[in-house]
Amino acid sequence: MLLVTFDSTSSNFTVVGRPDRMIFYYLLLFFTRFHSDPRLGETLFNAAFVQVTPVKVVGLLTVSAALVAPRPADAAPRLKNLLGVLLFAFAALQILNVLVFRPPNPSNSISSLVSIGLLLVATRALVCTEERMREVVRAMILVSAFASLWLYKQHFLQHLLRADGLEQDTNYEALTLVTCVPLAVWMVRYETGPWWRCIGAVCAGLMTGGVLLTGSRAGLIAAVVMGLVAVVVSRRKILTLSLLVIAIAVGVVMAPVGLKSRFQSIKFEGAATNGDESSSRIHYELMKAGLAMIESYPLTGVGLERFKDVAPAYNRNLLRVAGRRYIAHDTYIQIAAETGLPVLFLFLALLTTALLNCRAVRRSAELPLTRMATAMQLGMIGYCVAAASVTAEYVTAFWMLAFFSQNLREIAAFAPLRVQPRAHRANAATTPIRALPRGPVLRRTAAAIGQGL
């Protein structure tokens, strides 16, 4: 930590200690949330396929600091995890597809893959203690809640019917907020101090209200599904169900005008009579075009970032219904149609691995970490639901939860050892998890971790 002291006798400032490398990570979280802002997301220059932006510069600084920073004495030992390997394969296959088939320069997708890779390296190296995990969750929620204020400004000051927020798209903004809401609720229940609990409650309210202001059907459906899953996994099902019903009732009362009609205007056939019916019809025709692409090129796809250009060739009704070209509006179809079923399989394997990491924590850790893992699972489940109607393979909030899951799994496995003497802990940190000493807590930890591999 960098400390600055002031000497009144000499009127000089003195710097004490070393700068905390985590400050770069917190800056990265902030810059990433504002990646669509013209000032922070503007391209500085191009390096081959990669668009270098201020966000990527901060990412490089964060990775550099993470690689040279010494690990804390109480850092959790690293465990084997497939997440990094799967991400590498997921990115490598897409880049190989570009090099072999040479489609038009897919710079946006390549740049996003590079950013995700930098985030993984930084998260893997820096978020290695329970204290840091708590601090990173706090920073993530605070930044997301602060960003949601743009929605309130657009709705109440600019009088926009559907606020699109910093993401400049209602669906992406709603998906980003929905993914983070469970962790804000976790802060309300399991933070270490009353002030942080109050801050979590304010953040949860701001983000939930922000989802309503977007009017995103995908985001709202995902929020309801997350609530139902929370009821299923909760130990107090009646209380959780009651709170869910109250939240839905409040949402219905406070929802912006026209939100109810959006759900009533879902139409898959025939002529559309309003914009919401047209949106549903376009989604349906895009799905048919995507499935036709997958059928024609199941292994390689039509090429990265080519869905929008070639979709009318695979569904002649698309331009008649839509009037212009669109991306797939379905993450799973977009990935499979552009880069093939093997890449889609890797993406689903990434998601499954992250969920298994959280399951291992839920079966082995103490209550606060267990509930944090549950919150991450709920966020990823919400993402999975919304991703069926939004092209969202590069939404940063999802990747952050996925990367947090492997770090949380290691922290949870190491938690029972922290109460042991320092010498024993140092020896145990270099011992494989399956070879740890026998004991009821450690045995359950090892079994749960083993199931998550």
PEHUJO-V510860 format. One line per field, one symbol per residue. phi: phi as a letter, one per 30 degrees, with the letter a starting at -180 (. if undefined). psi: psi as a letter, one per 40 degrees, with the letter a starting at -180 (. if undefined). burial: + if it has 24 or more other C-alpha atoms within 12 Angstrom, else -. A space follows every 10 residues. Layout:
phi = ???
psi = ???
burial = ???
//
This chain:
phi = .ccccccddc hccbccicdd dddddddded dddcdddedc cdddacbhdc ddbedddddd dddddddcdd dddcddddcd adedddddde ddddddeddd chdeeddddd dddddddddd dddddcdbbd dddddddedd dddddddddd dddddccchd dbdciddhad dddddddedc eedddeedcb ddbddddddd dddddddddd ddddiddddd dddddedddd dddddcdddd dddddddddd dddcdddjdd ddddcdbcbi ddcadddddd ddeddddddd ddddddbdcc idkdiceedc eddcaddddd ddiacbddha edddddddbj deddddddde ddddddeddd ddcbcdeedd dddddddddd dededdddbb dbdcddeddd dddedddddd ddddeddddd eedddddddc ceddcdedld dddddddddd ddd
psi = hhhhihhdde fihhhhaihh eddddddddd dddfdehddd ehhdihgbeh hhiddddddd dddddddehi iidfihiiih hedddddddd dddddddddd efiihgdddd dddddddddd ddddddgeid dddddddddd dddddddedd dddddddefh dhheadefhd ddddddddde ddddddddde ieiddddddd dddddddddd ddddfhdddd dddddddddd ddeidgdddd dddddddddd dddeiihedd dddefhheii hieidddddd dddddddddd ddddddgddd aeihfeddde dddehdeddd ddeiiiidfh ddddddddei dddddddddd dddddddddd ddediidddd dddddddddd ddddddeeeh hfeehddddd dddddddddd dddeddedei idddddddde hideeiiiid dddddddddd de.
burial = ---------- ---------- ++++++++++ ++++++---+ +--------- ++++++++++ +++-++---- ---++++++- ++++-+++++ +-+++-++-- --+--++-++ ++++++++++ ++++++++++ ++++++++++ ++++++++++ ++-++----- ++++++++++ ++++++++++ ++++++++++ +----+--++ ++++++++++ ++++++++++ ++++++++++ ---------- ---+--++-- +---++--+- -+---+---- -----+++++ ++++++++++ ++++---+++ ++++++++++ ++-++-++-- ++--++++++ ++++++++++ ++++++++++ ++++++++++ ++++++-+++ ++++++++++ ++++++++++ ++++++++++ ++++++++++ ++++++++-- ----+--++- --+--+---- -+-+++++++ -++
//
